[in-house]
Amino acid sequence: MPEPTSPNRATTAAKIAANPIGYKVCEGCDSIVGSAASLCPNCHSYRFEASAERVIRQAHLLGTREQTSVTLQDLGS
Ligand SMILES: [Zn+2]
């Protein structure tokens, strides 16, 4: 179940990395948006990279921007 947006960037990043098919990365500004979005809410680009590898890599970047200890163990793999 999706939860309300968390202010904790690392937690959000971990959730995205655990479910990469639910997201895609904006090619204009590298924002992660929901897979259902047709336009980036930040830069209004309509070009996205939807591969799981790209989404996970970007999620890790987001998570490590604020703190280095992203709880990868909690991804439930
Ligand atoms: Zn964008």
PDB file of the backbone (N, CA, C, O) and the ligand in Angstrom, with CONECT records:
HET     ZN  A 101       1
ATOM      1  N   MET A   1       0.843  -1.210   0.000  1.00  0.00           N
ATOM      2  CA  MET A   1       0.000   0.000   0.000  1.00  0.00           C
ATOM      3  C   MET A   1       0.869   1.248   0.000  1.00  0.00           C
ATOM      4  O   MET A   1       1.777   1.361   0.823  1.00  0.00           O
ATOM      5  N   PRO A   2       0.615   2.173  -0.891  1.00  0.00           N
ATOM      6  CA  PRO A   2       1.377   3.431  -0.865  1.00  0.00           C
ATOM      7  C   PRO A   2       1.043   4.237   0.378  1.00  0.00           C
ATOM      8  O   PRO A   2      -0.099   4.261   0.836  1.00  0.00           O
ATOM      9  N   GLU A   3       2.052   4.888   0.910  1.00  0.00           N
ATOM     10  CA  GLU A   3       1.845   5.718   2.087  1.00  0.00           C
ATOM     11  C   GLU A   3       2.004   7.186   1.699  1.00  0.00           C
ATOM     12  O   GLU A   3       2.572   7.486   0.649  1.00  0.00           O
ATOM     13  N   PRO A   4       1.516   8.091   2.520  1.00  0.00           N
ATOM     14  CA  PRO A   4       1.707   9.522   2.236  1.00  0.00           C
ATOM     15  C   PRO A   4       3.189   9.844   2.107  1.00  0.00           C
ATOM     16  O   PRO A   4       4.037   9.180   2.704  1.00  0.00           O
ATOM     17  N   THR A   5       3.486  10.859   1.329  1.00  0.00           N
ATOM     18  CA  THR A   5       4.869  11.235   1.089  1.00  0.00           C
ATOM     19  C   THR A   5       5.593  11.490   2.404  1.00  0.00           C
ATOM     20  O   THR A   5       5.138  12.271   3.239  1.00  0.00           O
ATOM     21  N   SER A   6       6.710  10.829   2.570  1.00  0.00           N
ATOM     22  CA  SER A   6       7.490  10.997   3.789  1.00  0.00           C
ATOM     23  C   SER A   6       8.495  12.118   3.622  1.00  0.00           C
ATOM     24  O   SER A   6       9.074  12.274   2.547  1.00  0.00           O
ATOM     25  N   PRO A   7       8.708  12.896   4.664  1.00  0.00           N
ATOM     26  CA  PRO A   7       9.737  13.928   4.598  1.00  0.00           C
ATOM     27  C   PRO A   7      11.142  13.331   4.674  1.00  0.00           C
ATOM     28  O   PRO A   7      12.133  14.015   4.416  1.00  0.00           O
ATOM     29  N   ASN A   8      11.213  12.060   5.029  1.00  0.00           N
ATOM     30  CA  ASN A   8      12.516  11.421   5.136  1.00  0.00           C
ATOM     31  C   ASN A   8      12.939  10.888   3.775  1.00  0.00           C
ATOM     32  O   ASN A   8      12.390   9.909   3.270  1.00  0.00           O
ATOM     33  N   ARG A   9      13.909  11.545   3.207  1.00  0.00           N
ATOM     34  CA  ARG A   9      14.332  11.225   1.852  1.00  0.00           C
ATOM     35  C   ARG A   9      14.856   9.801   1.729  1.00  0.00           C
ATOM     36  O   ARG A   9      14.600   9.118   0.738  1.00  0.00           O
ATOM     37  N   ALA A  10      15.580   9.366   2.728  1.00  0.00           N
ATOM     38  CA  ALA A  10      16.148   8.023   2.671  1.00  0.00           C
ATOM     39  C   ALA A  10      15.050   6.966   2.704  1.00  0.00           C
ATOM     40  O   ALA A  10      15.115   5.961   1.996  1.00  0.00           O
ATOM     41  N   THR A  11      14.044   7.209   3.535  1.00  0.00           N
ATOM     42  CA  THR A  11      12.932   6.263   3.608  1.00  0.00           C
ATOM     43  C   THR A  11      12.189   6.210   2.284  1.00  0.00           C
ATOM     44  O   THR A  11      11.835   5.134   1.800  1.00  0.00           O
ATOM     45  N   THR A  12      11.962   7.356   1.714  1.00  0.00           N
ATOM     46  CA  THR A  12      11.294   7.419   0.417  1.00  0.00           C
ATOM     47  C   THR A  12      12.113   6.701  -0.637  1.00  0.00           C
ATOM     48  O   THR A  12      11.573   5.943  -1.443  1.00  0.00           O
ATOM     49  N   ALA A  13      13.411   6.938  -0.632  1.00  0.00           N
ATOM     50  CA  ALA A  13      14.284   6.299  -1.614  1.00  0.00           C
ATOM     51  C   ALA A  13      14.244   4.794  -1.474  1.00  0.00           C
ATOM     52  O   ALA A  13      14.244   4.071  -2.471  1.00  0.00           O
ATOM     53  N   ALA A  14      14.210   4.312  -0.230  1.00  0.00           N
ATOM     54  CA  ALA A  14      14.174   2.873  -0.005  1.00  0.00           C
ATOM     55  C   ALA A  14      12.887   2.263  -0.543  1.00  0.00           C
ATOM     56  O   ALA A  14      12.890   1.165  -1.099  1.00  0.00           O
ATOM     57  N   LYS A  15      11.790   2.987  -0.370  1.00  0.00           N
ATOM     58  CA  LYS A  15      10.504   2.495  -0.875  1.00  0.00           C
ATOM     59  C   LYS A  15      10.510   2.442  -2.400  1.00  0.00           C
ATOM     60  O   LYS A  15      10.002   1.496  -3.002  1.00  0.00           O
ATOM     61  N   ILE A  16      11.087   3.467  -3.013  1.00  0.00           N
ATOM     62  CA  ILE A  16      11.156   3.493  -4.473  1.00  0.00           C
ATOM     63  C   ILE A  16      12.023   2.350  -4.989  1.00  0.00           C
ATOM     64  O   ILE A  16      11.669   1.671  -5.953  1.00  0.00           O
ATOM     65  N   ALA A  17      13.160   2.151  -4.336  1.00  0.00           N
ATOM     66  CA  ALA A  17      14.070   1.096  -4.771  1.00  0.00           C
ATOM     67  C   ALA A  17      13.452  -0.287  -4.598  1.00  0.00           C
ATOM     68  O   ALA A  17      13.800  -1.224  -5.317  1.00  0.00           O
ATOM     69  N   ALA A  18      12.534  -0.407  -3.641  1.00  0.00           N
ATOM     70  CA  ALA A  18      11.885  -1.691  -3.395  1.00  0.00           C
ATOM     71  C   ALA A  18      10.786  -1.968  -4.415  1.00  0.00           C
ATOM     72  O   ALA A  18      10.355  -3.111  -4.569  1.00  0.00           O
ATOM     73  N   ASN A  19      10.335  -0.941  -5.104  1.00  0.00           N
ATOM     74  CA  ASN A  19       9.239  -1.085  -6.064  1.00  0.00           C
ATOM     75  C   ASN A  19       9.505  -0.224  -7.293  1.00  0.00           C
ATOM     76  O   ASN A  19       8.724   0.680  -7.592  1.00  0.00           O
ATOM     77  N   PRO A  20      10.594  -0.489  -8.010  1.00  0.00           N
ATOM     78  CA  PRO A  20      10.998   0.403  -9.111  1.00  0.00           C
ATOM     79  C   PRO A  20      10.000   0.444 -10.256  1.00  0.00           C
ATOM     80  O   PRO A  20       9.959   1.433 -10.988  1.00  0.00           O
ATOM     81  N   ILE A  21       9.200  -0.590 -10.436  1.00  0.00           N
ATOM     82  CA  ILE A  21       8.261  -0.568 -11.562  1.00  0.00           C
ATOM     83  C   ILE A  21       7.131   0.429 -11.344  1.00  0.00           C
ATOM     84  O   ILE A  21       6.391   0.746 -12.274  1.00  0.00           O
ATOM     85  N   GLY A  22       6.997   0.925 -10.112  1.00  0.00           N
ATOM     86  CA  GLY A  22       5.965   1.911  -9.832  1.00  0.00           C
ATOM     87  C   GLY A  22       6.413   3.332 -10.121  1.00  0.00           C
ATOM     88  O   GLY A  22       5.660   4.285  -9.916  1.00  0.00           O
ATOM     89  N   TYR A  23       7.660   3.470 -10.606  1.00  0.00           N
ATOM     90  CA  TYR A  23       8.222   4.817 -10.784  1.00  0.00           C
ATOM     91  C   TYR A  23       8.990   4.917 -12.094  1.00  0.00           C
ATOM     92  O   TYR A  23       9.266   3.914 -12.751  1.00  0.00           O
ATOM     93  N   LYS A  24       9.325   6.143 -12.456  1.00  0.00           N
ATOM     94  CA  LYS A  24      10.216   6.385 -13.581  1.00  0.00           C
ATOM     95  C   LYS A  24      10.992   7.663 -13.305  1.00  0.00           C
ATOM     96  O   LYS A  24      10.615   8.464 -12.449  1.00  0.00           O
ATOM     97  N   VAL A  25      12.088   7.843 -14.049  1.00  0.00           N
ATOM     98  CA  VAL A  25      12.976   8.980 -13.799  1.00  0.00           C
ATOM     99  C   VAL A  25      12.826   9.990 -14.931  1.00  0.00           C
ATOM    100  O   VAL A  25      12.892   9.628 -16.106  1.00  0.00           O
ATOM    101  N   CYS A  26      12.624  11.246 -14.576  1.00  0.00           N
ATOM    102  CA  CYS A  26      12.518  12.308 -15.574  1.00  0.00           C
ATOM    103  C   CYS A  26      13.866  12.509 -16.248  1.00  0.00           C
ATOM    104  O   CYS A  26      14.890  12.624 -15.575  1.00  0.00           O
ATOM    105  N   GLU A  27      13.868  12.550 -17.570  1.00  0.00           N
ATOM    106  CA  GLU A  27      15.126  12.782 -18.288  1.00  0.00           C
ATOM    107  C   GLU A  27      15.508  14.252 -18.280  1.00  0.00           C
ATOM    108  O   GLU A  27      16.643  14.603 -18.602  1.00  0.00           O
ATOM    109  N   GLY A  28      14.569  15.109 -17.915  1.00  0.00           N
ATOM    110  CA  GLY A  28      14.860  16.535 -17.899  1.00  0.00           C
ATOM    111  C   GLY A  28      15.560  16.986 -16.629  1.00  0.00           C
ATOM    112  O   GLY A  28      16.501  17.777 -16.680  1.00  0.00           O
ATOM    113  N   CYS A  29      15.094  16.476 -15.473  1.00  0.00           N
ATOM    114  CA  CYS A  29      15.625  16.991 -14.212  1.00  0.00           C
ATOM    115  C   CYS A  29      15.987  15.878 -13.234  1.00  0.00           C
ATOM    116  O   CYS A  29      16.334  16.158 -12.086  1.00  0.00           O
ATOM    117  N   ASP A  30      15.913  14.610 -13.672  1.00  0.00           N
ATOM    118  CA  ASP A  30      16.281  13.472 -12.826  1.00  0.00           C
ATOM    119  C   ASP A  30      15.364  13.277 -11.625  1.00  0.00           C
ATOM    120  O   ASP A  30      15.734  12.580 -10.680  1.00  0.00           O
ATOM    121  N   SER A  31      14.194  13.869 -11.640  1.00  0.00           N
ATOM    122  CA  SER A  31      13.236  13.620 -10.581  1.00  0.00           C
ATOM    123  C   SER A  31      12.640  12.224 -10.750  1.00  0.00           C
ATOM    124  O   SER A  31      12.502  11.727 -11.868  1.00  0.00           O
ATOM    125  N   ILE A  32      12.291  11.605  -9.636  1.00  0.00           N
ATOM    126  CA  ILE A  32      11.559  10.350  -9.688  1.00  0.00           C
ATOM    127  C   ILE A  32      10.078  10.653  -9.555  1.00  0.00           C
ATOM    128  O   ILE A  32       9.651  11.297  -8.597  1.00  0.00           O
ATOM    129  N   VAL A  33       9.302  10.192 -10.510  1.00  0.00           N
ATOM    130  CA  VAL A  33       7.868  10.429 -10.493  1.00  0.00           C
ATOM    131  C   VAL A  33       7.146   9.091 -10.575  1.00  0.00           C
ATOM    132  O   VAL A  33       7.738   8.082 -10.958  1.00  0.00           O
ATOM    133  N   GLY A  34       5.869   9.084 -10.215  1.00  0.00           N
ATOM    134  CA  GLY A  34       5.076   7.879 -10.320  1.00  0.00           C
ATOM    135  C   GLY A  34       4.952   7.434 -11.764  1.00  0.00           C
ATOM    136  O   GLY A  34       4.944   8.263 -12.674  1.00  0.00           O
ATOM    137  N   SER A  35       4.853   6.112 -11.980  1.00  0.00           N
ATOM    138  CA  SER A  35       4.830   5.597 -13.345  1.00  0.00           C
ATOM    139  C   SER A  35       3.596   6.064 -14.114  1.00  0.00           C
ATOM    140  O   SER A  35       3.585   6.022 -15.344  1.00  0.00           O
ATOM    141  N   ALA A  36       2.566   6.503 -13.411  1.00  0.00           N
ATOM    142  CA  ALA A  36       1.343   6.944 -14.082  1.00  0.00           C
ATOM    143  C   ALA A  36       1.428   8.391 -14.554  1.00  0.00           C
ATOM    144  O   ALA A  36       0.567   8.846 -15.307  1.00  0.00           O
ATOM    145  N   ALA A  37       2.450   9.114 -14.122  1.00  0.00           N
ATOM    146  CA  ALA A  37       2.556  10.520 -14.493  1.00  0.00           C
ATOM    147  C   ALA A  37       2.873  10.651 -15.977  1.00  0.00           C
ATOM    148  O   ALA A  37       3.686   9.900 -16.516  1.00  0.00           O
ATOM    149  N   SER A  38       2.221  11.614 -16.637  1.00  0.00           N
ATOM    150  CA  SER A  38       2.503  11.840 -18.052  1.00  0.00           C
ATOM    151  C   SER A  38       3.412  13.040 -18.252  1.00  0.00           C
ATOM    152  O   SER A  38       4.059  13.173 -19.291  1.00  0.00           O
ATOM    153  N   LEU A  39       3.458  13.927 -17.240  1.00  0.00           N
ATOM    154  CA  LEU A  39       4.344  15.084 -17.287  1.00  0.00           C
ATOM    155  C   LEU A  39       5.095  15.177 -15.963  1.00  0.00           C
ATOM    156  O   LEU A  39       4.532  14.892 -14.906  1.00  0.00           O
ATOM    157  N   CYS A  40       6.358  15.572 -16.020  1.00  0.00           N
ATOM    158  CA  CYS A  40       7.111  15.793 -14.794  1.00  0.00           C
ATOM    159  C   CYS A  40       6.537  17.002 -14.059  1.00  0.00           C
ATOM    160  O   CYS A  40       6.387  18.069 -14.654  1.00  0.00           O
ATOM    161  N   PRO A  41       6.212  16.847 -12.769  1.00  0.00           N
ATOM    162  CA  PRO A  41       5.662  17.974 -12.017  1.00  0.00           C
ATOM    163  C   PRO A  41       6.692  19.074 -11.777  1.00  0.00           C
ATOM    164  O   PRO A  41       6.322  20.200 -11.446  1.00  0.00           O
ATOM    165  N   ASN A  42       7.956  18.769 -11.934  1.00  0.00           N
ATOM    166  CA  ASN A  42       8.994  19.772 -11.678  1.00  0.00           C
ATOM    167  C   ASN A  42       9.333  20.577 -12.913  1.00  0.00           C
ATOM    168  O   ASN A  42       9.352  21.807 -12.867  1.00  0.00           O
ATOM    169  N   CYS A  43       9.604  19.888 -14.032  1.00  0.00           N
ATOM    170  CA  CYS A  43      10.093  20.611 -15.212  1.00  0.00           C
ATOM    171  C   CYS A  43       9.169  20.444 -16.414  1.00  0.00           C
ATOM    172  O   CYS A  43       9.437  20.983 -17.488  1.00  0.00           O
ATOM    173  N   HIS A  44       8.071  19.689 -16.229  1.00  0.00           N
ATOM    174  CA  HIS A  44       7.069  19.516 -17.279  1.00  0.00           C
ATOM    175  C   HIS A  44       7.603  18.781 -18.512  1.00  0.00           C
ATOM    176  O   HIS A  44       7.054  18.889 -19.608  1.00  0.00           O
ATOM    177  N   SER A  45       8.678  18.037 -18.304  1.00  0.00           N
ATOM    178  CA  SER A  45       9.163  17.191 -19.380  1.00  0.00           C
ATOM    179  C   SER A  45       8.225  15.993 -19.540  1.00  0.00           C
ATOM    180  O   SER A  45       7.580  15.571 -18.581  1.00  0.00           O
ATOM    181  N   TYR A  46       8.156  15.456 -20.740  1.00  0.00           N
ATOM    182  CA  TYR A  46       7.356  14.258 -20.958  1.00  0.00           C
ATOM    183  C   TYR A  46       8.232  13.064 -21.315  1.00  0.00           C
ATOM    184  O   TYR A  46       7.736  12.014 -21.723  1.00  0.00           O
ATOM    185  N   ARG A  47       9.542  13.240 -21.157  1.00  0.00           N
ATOM    186  CA  ARG A  47      10.448  12.139 -21.460  1.00  0.00           C
ATOM    187  C   ARG A  47      10.934  11.513 -20.163  1.00  0.00           C
ATOM    188  O   ARG A  47      11.440  12.201 -19.277  1.00  0.00           O
ATOM    189  N   PHE A  48      10.772  10.186 -20.063  1.00  0.00           N
ATOM    190  CA  PHE A  48      11.132   9.489 -18.844  1.00  0.00           C
ATOM    191  C   PHE A  48      11.938   8.240 -19.161  1.00  0.00           C
ATOM    192  O   PHE A  48      11.786   7.624 -20.217  1.00  0.00           O
ATOM    193  N   GLU A  49      12.790   7.889 -18.223  1.00  0.00           N
ATOM    194  CA  GLU A  49      13.503   6.617 -18.283  1.00  0.00           C
ATOM    195  C   GLU A  49      12.848   5.711 -17.257  1.00  0.00           C
ATOM    196  O   GLU A  49      12.909   5.980 -16.057  1.00  0.00           O
ATOM    197  N   ALA A  50      12.220   4.635 -17.723  1.00  0.00           N
ATOM    198  CA  ALA A  50      11.406   3.815 -16.835  1.00  0.00           C
ATOM    199  C   ALA A  50      12.059   2.499 -16.458  1.00  0.00           C
ATOM    200  O   ALA A  50      11.421   1.664 -15.817  1.00  0.00           O
ATOM    201  N   SER A  51      13.303   2.290 -16.833  1.00  0.00           N
ATOM    202  CA  SER A  51      13.935   1.015 -16.495  1.00  0.00           C
ATOM    203  C   SER A  51      14.157   0.916 -14.991  1.00  0.00           C
ATOM    204  O   SER A  51      14.474   1.907 -14.334  1.00  0.00           O
ATOM    205  N   ALA A  52      13.987  -0.286 -14.455  1.00  0.00           N
ATOM    206  CA  ALA A  52      14.150  -0.491 -13.016  1.00  0.00           C
ATOM    207  C   ALA A  52      15.558  -0.116 -12.567  1.00  0.00           C
ATOM    208  O   ALA A  52      15.747   0.456 -11.494  1.00  0.00           O
ATOM    209  N   GLU A  53      16.540  -0.446 -13.401  1.00  0.00           N
ATOM    210  CA  GLU A  53      17.923  -0.141 -13.034  1.00  0.00           C
ATOM    211  C   GLU A  53      18.123   1.360 -12.836  1.00  0.00           C
ATOM    212  O   GLU A  53      18.761   1.793 -11.877  1.00  0.00           O
ATOM    213  N   ARG A  54      17.568   2.145 -13.758  1.00  0.00           N
ATOM    214  CA  ARG A  54      17.699   3.603 -13.685  1.00  0.00           C
ATOM    215  C   ARG A  54      16.966   4.161 -12.470  1.00  0.00           C
ATOM    216  O   ARG A  54      17.479   5.046 -11.785  1.00  0.00           O
ATOM    217  N   VAL A  55      15.774   3.650 -12.203  1.00  0.00           N
ATOM    218  CA  VAL A  55      14.987   4.137 -11.072  1.00  0.00           C
ATOM    219  C   VAL A  55      15.704   3.830  -9.761  1.00  0.00           C
ATOM    220  O   VAL A  55      15.775   4.677  -8.870  1.00  0.00           O
ATOM    221  N   ILE A  56      16.230   2.623  -9.650  1.00  0.00           N
ATOM    222  CA  ILE A  56      16.914   2.234  -8.414  1.00  0.00           C
ATOM    223  C   ILE A  56      18.164   3.080  -8.221  1.00  0.00           C
ATOM    224  O   ILE A  56      18.444   3.538  -7.113  1.00  0.00           O
ATOM    225  N   ARG A  57      18.915   3.289  -9.297  1.00  0.00           N
ATOM    226  CA  ARG A  57      20.139   4.093  -9.176  1.00  0.00           C
ATOM    227  C   ARG A  57      19.799   5.513  -8.719  1.00  0.00           C
ATOM    228  O   ARG A  57      20.477   6.074  -7.858  1.00  0.00           O
ATOM    229  N   GLN A  58      18.745   6.087  -9.303  1.00  0.00           N
ATOM    230  CA  GLN A  58      18.366   7.442  -8.939  1.00  0.00           C
ATOM    231  C   GLN A  58      17.835   7.499  -7.509  1.00  0.00           C
ATOM    232  O   GLN A  58      18.082   8.466  -6.788  1.00  0.00           O
ATOM    233  N   ALA A  59      17.112   6.469  -7.103  1.00  0.00           N
ATOM    234  CA  ALA A  59      16.606   6.430  -5.729  1.00  0.00           C
ATOM    235  C   ALA A  59      17.758   6.398  -4.737  1.00  0.00           C
ATOM    236  O   ALA A  59      17.709   7.057  -3.698  1.00  0.00           O
ATOM    237  N   HIS A  60      18.784   5.639  -5.054  1.00  0.00           N
ATOM    238  CA  HIS A  60      19.948   5.587  -4.168  1.00  0.00           C
ATOM    239  C   HIS A  60      20.642   6.937  -4.109  1.00  0.00           C
ATOM    240  O   HIS A  60      21.109   7.350  -3.047  1.00  0.00           O
ATOM    241  N   LEU A  61      20.712   7.624  -5.239  1.00  0.00           N
ATOM    242  CA  LEU A  61      21.301   8.964  -5.242  1.00  0.00           C
ATOM    243  C   LEU A  61      20.513   9.905  -4.339  1.00  0.00           C
ATOM    244  O   LEU A  61      21.088  10.666  -3.561  1.00  0.00           O
ATOM    245  N   LEU A  62      19.199   9.843  -4.452  1.00  0.00           N
ATOM    246  CA  LEU A  62      18.356  10.686  -3.614  1.00  0.00           C
ATOM    247  C   LEU A  62      18.571  10.363  -2.142  1.00  0.00           C
ATOM    248  O   LEU A  62      18.688  11.259  -1.307  1.00  0.00           O
ATOM    249  N   GLY A  63      18.620   9.086  -1.843  1.00  0.00           N
ATOM    250  CA  GLY A  63      18.752   8.669  -0.453  1.00  0.00           C
ATOM    251  C   GLY A  63      20.083   9.053   0.141  1.00  0.00           C
ATOM    252  O   GLY A  63      20.158   9.418   1.314  1.00  0.00           O
ATOM    253  N   THR A  64      21.139   8.978  -0.653  1.00  0.00           N
ATOM    254  CA  THR A  64      22.460   9.242  -0.107  1.00  0.00           C
ATOM    255  C   THR A  64      22.787  10.729  -0.112  1.00  0.00           C
ATOM    256  O   THR A  64      23.797  11.142   0.456  1.00  0.00           O
ATOM    257  N   ARG A  65      21.950  11.528  -0.741  1.00  0.00           N
ATOM    258  CA  ARG A  65      22.201  12.964  -0.744  1.00  0.00           C
ATOM    259  C   ARG A  65      22.057  13.524   0.673  1.00  0.00           C
ATOM    260  O   ARG A  65      22.753  14.467   1.049  1.00  0.00           O
ATOM    261  N   GLU A  66      21.155  12.939   1.447  1.00  0.00           N
ATOM    262  CA  GLU A  66      20.891  13.464   2.776  1.00  0.00           C
ATOM    263  C   GLU A  66      21.643  12.679   3.847  1.00  0.00           C
ATOM    264  O   GLU A  66      22.198  13.266   4.776  1.00  0.00           O
ATOM    265  N   GLN A  67      21.661  11.389   3.721  1.00  0.00           N
ATOM    266  CA  GLN A  67      22.385  10.585   4.697  1.00  0.00           C
ATOM    267  C   GLN A  67      22.921   9.343   4.007  1.00  0.00           C
ATOM    268  O   GLN A  67      22.335   8.855   3.040  1.00  0.00           O
ATOM    269  N   THR A  68      24.027   8.841   4.503  1.00  0.00           N
ATOM    270  CA  THR A  68      24.708   7.766   3.794  1.00  0.00           C
ATOM    271  C   THR A  68      24.186   6.393   4.175  1.00  0.00           C
ATOM    272  O   THR A  68      24.454   5.415   3.477  1.00  0.00           O
ATOM    273  N   SER A  69      23.449   6.304   5.269  1.00  0.00           N
ATOM    274  CA  SER A  69      23.048   4.988   5.753  1.00  0.00           C
ATOM    275  C   SER A  69      21.622   4.655   5.362  1.00  0.00           C
ATOM    276  O   SER A  69      20.739   4.559   6.214  1.00  0.00           O
ATOM    277  N   VAL A  70      21.406   4.482   4.078  1.00  0.00           N
ATOM    278  CA  VAL A  70      20.093   4.038   3.622  1.00  0.00           C
ATOM    279  C   VAL A  70      19.892   2.603   4.098  1.00  0.00           C
ATOM    280  O   VAL A  70      20.787   1.766   3.979  1.00  0.00           O
ATOM    281  N   THR A  71      18.724   2.337   4.629  1.00  0.00           N
ATOM    282  CA  THR A  71      18.481   1.041   5.247  1.00  0.00           C
ATOM    283  C   THR A  71      18.131   0.004   4.190  1.00  0.00           C
ATOM    284  O   THR A  71      16.977  -0.399   4.044  1.00  0.00           O
ATOM    285  N   LEU A  72      19.148  -0.414   3.463  1.00  0.00           N
ATOM    286  CA  LEU A  72      18.927  -1.373   2.399  1.00  0.00           C
ATOM    287  C   LEU A  72      18.438  -2.718   2.932  1.00  0.00           C
ATOM    288  O   LEU A  72      17.788  -3.483   2.220  1.00  0.00           O
ATOM    289  N   GLN A  73      18.757  -2.989   4.181  1.00  0.00           N
ATOM    290  CA  GLN A  73      18.321  -4.262   4.761  1.00  0.00           C
ATOM    291  C   GLN A  73      16.812  -4.334   4.922  1.00  0.00           C
ATOM    292  O   GLN A  73      16.239  -5.414   5.063  1.00  0.00           O
ATOM    293  N   ASP A  74      16.176  -3.167   4.899  1.00  0.00           N
ATOM    294  CA  ASP A  74      14.743  -3.120   5.138  1.00  0.00           C
ATOM    295  C   ASP A  74      13.910  -3.224   3.872  1.00  0.00           C
ATOM    296  O   ASP A  74      12.692  -3.051   3.907  1.00  0.00           O
ATOM    297  N   LEU A  75      14.556  -3.504   2.769  1.00  0.00           N
ATOM    298  CA  LEU A  75      13.825  -3.540   1.507  1.00  0.00           C
ATOM    299  C   LEU A  75      12.984  -4.789   1.360  1.00  0.00           C
ATOM    300  O   LEU A  75      12.159  -4.874   0.450  1.00  0.00           O
ATOM    301  N   GLY A  76      13.177  -5.763   2.240  1.00  0.00           N
ATOM    302  CA  GLY A  76      12.344  -6.945   2.214  1.00  0.00           C
ATOM    303  C   GLY A  76      12.635  -7.884   1.077  1.00  0.00           C
ATOM    304  O   GLY A  76      11.734  -8.561   0.581  1.00  0.00           O
ATOM    305  N   SER A  77      13.883  -7.935   0.656  1.00  0.00           N
ATOM    306  CA  SER A  77      14.250  -8.807  -0.448  1.00  0.00           C
ATOM    307  C   SER A  77      14.352 -10.249   0.018  1.00  0.00           C
ATOM    308  O   SER A  77      14.655 -11.136  -0.781  1.00  0.00           O
TER     309      SER A  77
HETATM  310 ZN    ZN A 101      11.626  16.822 -14.715  1.00  0.00          ZN2+
END
